[in-house]
């Protein structure tokens, strides 16, 4: 119980860091193109872990194996795609809306988990049904019958990739030390993004300086600290409980958008946020309640 509480607090901190990062990502999108911004943040994230990697290597005498590197790189490619879709869309959608559309990944985690043998419960299907009107209220303007902006579609697709990232992390962290997994995926993310940035984007030193604070926050805190906390936290929590806590990221996104960017949504948008948050809670309710019942019979 003590370890699970510690992991829960770590994941709560992760949700807060990621939630406020969305506002910094939107601010950074004003000056840097997606590949350049993500290249900078993953580079800083990888560099931030170097001292910890050296200390861990000396303490545990466990150098990175080819298998560790392969799994970390594979996770890094998933992270590249998810972060690219999010960064491309956040400038248009806004921090709060982007946070709640991204939170759809929590609803999708148990559904995709069924493909790998995990049973999907009734709560999950109820959550998916509830998520449909939530997405409609968030994405479709009041004056339109049905209009889905490209940025909203990218965030919805991104939520699918984030769900895969959660599932892969939960599987890989059982055999690979969290620090190694994070360091390798950040290194992979930096290399891939720099390659595409140099080919497809114009990199301006002046704009790099203008985006310095957003890049520093997203690189050192959101990437370096946030993903390491996620990986460590998931090691001591049930996946359902971990996903539920991480879903609070969307709440922090709205708070950050309001405080830092002065963002406001229409009433239908806030209703959509409330429905999405309820869907997120429902999606995890089955996995949170059923194990407890099973344990009570022991």
Rosetta blueprint (number, residue, H / E / L):
1 X L
2 X H
3 X H
4 X H
5 X H
6 X H
7 X H
8 X H
9 X H
10 X H
11 X H
12 X H
13 X H
14 X H
15 X H
16 X H
17 X H
18 X H
19 X H
20 X H
21 X H
22 X H
23 X H
24 X H
25 X H
26 X H
27 X H
28 X H
29 X L
30 X L
31 X L
32 X L
33 X L
34 X H
35 X H
36 X H
37 X H
38 X H
39 X H
40 X H
41 X H
42 X H
43 X H
44 X H
45 X H
46 X H
47 X H
48 X H
49 X H
50 X H
51 X H
52 X H
53 X H
54 X H
55 X H
56 X H
57 X H
58 X H
59 X H
60 X H
61 X L
62 X L
63 X L
64 X L
65 X L
66 X H
67 X H
68 X H
69 X H
70 X H
71 X H
72 X H
73 X H
74 X H
75 X H
76 X H
77 X H
78 X H
79 X H
80 X H
81 X H
82 X H
83 X H
84 X H
85 X H
86 X H
87 X H
88 X H
89 X H
90 X H
91 X H
92 X H
93 X H
94 X L
95 X H
96 X H
97 X H
98 X H
99 X H
100 X H
101 X H
102 X H
103 X L
104 X H
105 X H
106 X H
107 X H
108 X H
109 X H
110 X H
111 X H
112 X H
113 X H
114 X H
115 X L
116 X L
117 X L
118 X L
119 X L
120 X L
121 X L
122 X H
123 X H
124 X H
125 X H
126 X H
127 X H
128 X H
129 X H
130 X H
131 X H
132 X H
133 X H
134 X H
135 X H
136 X H
137 X H
138 X H
139 X H
140 X L
141 X L
142 X L
143 X L
144 X L
145 X L
146 X L
147 X L
148 X L
149 X L
150 X H
151 X H
152 X H
153 X H
154 X H
155 X H
156 X H
157 X H
158 X H
159 X H
160 X H
161 X H
162 X H
163 X H
164 X H
165 X H
166 X H
167 X H
168 X H
169 X H
170 X H
171 X H
172 X H
173 X L
174 X L
175 X L
176 X L
177 X L
178 X H
179 X H
180 X H
181 X H
182 X H
183 X H
184 X H
185 X H
186 X H
187 X H
188 X H
189 X H
190 X H
191 X H
192 X H
193 X H
194 X H
195 X H
196 X H
197 X H
198 X H
199 X H
200 X H
201 X L
202 X L
203 X L
204 X L
205 X H
206 X H
207 X H
208 X H
209 X H
210 X H
211 X L
212 X H
213 X H
214 X H
215 X H
216 X H
217 X H
218 X H
219 X H
220 X H
221 X H
222 X H
223 X H
224 X H
225 X H
226 X H
227 X H
228 X H
229 X H
230 X H
231 X H
232 X H
233 X H
234 X H
235 X H
236 X L
237 X L
238 X L
239 X H
240 X H
241 X H
242 X H
243 X H
244 X H
245 X H
246 X H
247 X L
248 X L
249 X H
250 X H
251 X H
252 X H
253 X H
254 X H
255 X H
256 X H
257 X H
258 X H
259 X H
260 X H
261 X H
262 X L
263 X L
264 X L
265 X L
266 X L
267 X H
268 X H
269 X H
270 X H
271 X H
272 X H
273 X H
274 X H
275 X H
276 X H
277 X H
278 X H
279 X H
280 X H
281 X H
282 X H
283 X H
284 X H
285 X H
286 X H
287 X H
288 X H
289 X H
290 X H
291 X H
292 X H
293 X H
294 X H
295 X H
296 X H
297 X L
298 X L
